[in-house]
Structures are given as structure tokens and as C-alpha cells.
């Protein structure tokens, strides 16, 4: 299939040619025509598979071909969970809007509010935004959404995780009319909260799933290493930095404190390193991401702040220094490499504190994951065996010998599999309830004002 088969406007075709894309990716082949027929969509496909253009192209086509419902209101709103991702989507969008009659603006938390009011007064057709800040402007009447034609939610599941359900509902309500089309995209869209939300927001959505988050990403080689403790993880990290033939590398840690500590450690060793964490102001964050994407440093250390969407073509290695709290973030983190057909390596360290996350990832990927070893780095830690079987037998014995079966007691014992004292400070087992953005450790996502 060719881009020309979609019947796209010449302006879109010339931008695609300018970008040098020969043929649409799989998600583009399915999502572009479906979106062009006006369907609501829930679309998922693996990381780095061209999702952004799968929504930008039909959005552009719609604006070029249809008359606006309103002269002043934005016609397309694209929402993303993080500012970094919003900026990246905006950059791709600008390639299509520049030289056209359409104005596109970027509205992010953490940036000057009054400047944004002035920007919104210019009546842009496209808004790319993070949801909290956009909802603030909407509440204050700085723009209206009665004429909105397309609402696009990129990484919708992450926005819900971050507690933006209320803001998304507010934006949805302000644009609640028959002609509105809604598109939801992510690499991971298969959990209950997203489905409930989709039911509320989307009208008879068409579902497009290219592979699934569970299927093997053939361009990314996954390796796992057992570690006893922090010191061993640090040694292993230094080994990989020295021995692996890498271009750029992203190291993911569990907390901001770990990011800072590792950054200091590697910088002291003369390595070209930069740390990205949520407490930095937006200017600093932009500077760091710009520098890293230009190749000014070889190593970026960060938390899940940078796990989604970022398209940095020279990232050959992702290292999970700690396993992620939210299982599906594993897929997004490793998806920072192996993009657009290039090959990548994902290396994960699994210590006692990571064990439950590791098992959850194994369940999520529906694969038996095995551990690799390296000479000189042998861990004593071999994983934690579930105690269920033993405990269940004990409970059965108790039940037999007791004249009265004490059900609550047996239940209490069974609950003890994966005991807290075995693994210390446990990562979250299940998806957390939506948390308010201000509660997010690292305050790494969008500020409210
Ligand atoms: P995305 O999944 O949208 O972040 O895109 C991942 C990468 O694929 C980006 O670098 C895009 O520029 C690139 N890309 C998007 N569409 C195509 C295409 N049809 N052919 C080749 N590369 C593409």
C-alpha cells in the first residue's frame, strides 16, 4: 500500500514525500482510512510504529476537506500525558501545518499562563496540550470547544493513570456534539479503566490493534540480570556502559533520588550524562531533551517521565536500573529503542525489590523470561518463590484438624504469599487507583498551573 492510495490532499502528500516516507506503516494503513471515514477509533500498536502520523494525517485531511463548524474554536485538540510528548507531537504536526492556512499551538503546564491566553486569542485550529493546563484555560473561558471536530487522546491510558480523568471529562463535555470525532491511541490500551472511559467518550468506536503490547517486539532484544543489591546494580551498569557498543542510552530508575545519585556517579567517572527529572522547570527540561536529542550527551537518566512516546532515533540501549511500578510502562520504556525499524537492546536489572514487578511483566508479556549471566557478576538472589502451595497445604491441615473451620485465619495465611518482609519496599502490584497529579512522586508530569 502507498500513501497515494488514501486519496490525501496534495499538501499532505508533499509533506509525506518531504519526510521521505515511502509507504504507510501498518497502523497508518489501518487507522488513516478508518479515521477518514469519520469513525471514532481505539487504536493500539507497538511503540515506534508511526502512531503520531496515523492521527495527524487524517486530522489534516479533515481540516483541508471540511468546512469549519466555527470560525473561532479550535478544530482539533490533541492531548498527551507529558509535556515532552506534547512537544514531540507538535513538532510533527508543524511539518504539516507550516505553509498552510492552519495555526497550531502548544499549551503546556509549567509555562507562562498569560502568554498562553494571548496564544489562544489568536484562534488556532490545532491545539496540542497536556490536559490539566488546557482544562484550566477552558474553565476560565479562554477558548470554547463548541466547534471541535476532532479530539485525539495520545497515550490515553497514561493520562488516566495520572489522574486526569476529570479534566478529560471536562474537555469532552465542552465539545459534546454530534459531529465530534474522537481518536484514542497508545501502545497499551487493554485495561478496564480505558475501556470504561472509551465507552463514555467514544461513539461506536472501531478497534484497531496491530499486534498487541503482549506480542514480541522483534527489533528489541530483551535481557534480564539478577542482582543482589544496589551496589551490584551499579557495577553491572558500569559494565554495560563500558562493554556494550552503544550509541545513546536511556537509564530508567524508580525515583528522582536514584536518578540524581546515578547521574552524579556516572558524571564523576567522566561519562557524558544528563538527568531528567520532574522537579526541573520546563525550560530546563526542554534544554535537557533538546541537548540529548541532538546527541550532546550519550546517556540520559530519568524516571518514567520519559517512558512514553519520545522518539529519539539514536537510542540503541534502554536500561531498566529498576523495574517499573506500572507493568505496562515496561513496554513503553523499552520502546524508546528499536524505533521505526531500527534495532535496540533492553537490559533490565532484577533485584529483590524488583521481583514482583518482574513477575508482573512476565505475565503481561505472556512469556517466560529467563535471566542472562555475566562472568564476575553472579548474584546470590535467585528470585522469590511464591509460598502459596505450602501455605495452602498448611491451611488444609488446619482445616482438617480443627473441629470448626476458621475460614478467616486460612485466608489470612494465603494472603502472605510474596511476604512484604521478603522483598522489602514493594512496588505496586496492581494498577493504582487514579492518583491526583499533585500526588505524583517526582511531580514529574504536568503542573496544574
Ligand atoms: P511514532 O510511533 O509516531 O512515534 O513514530 C516513530 C517513528 O517512525 C518516527 O521517527 C516517525 O517519524 C517514523 N515514521 C512514521 N511514519 C513512518 C513511515 N510511514 N515510514 C517510515 N517511518 C515513519
Boltz pocket constraint, residues with backbone or C-beta under 6 A from the ligand:
constraints:
  - pocket:
      binder: B
      contacts: [[A, 21], [A, 22], [A, 23], [A, 24], [A, 25], [A, 28], [A, 46], [A, 47], [A, 48], [A, 49], [A, 50], [A, 51], [A, 52], [A, 53], [A, 309], [A, 311], [A, 339], [A, 340]]
      max_distance: 6.0
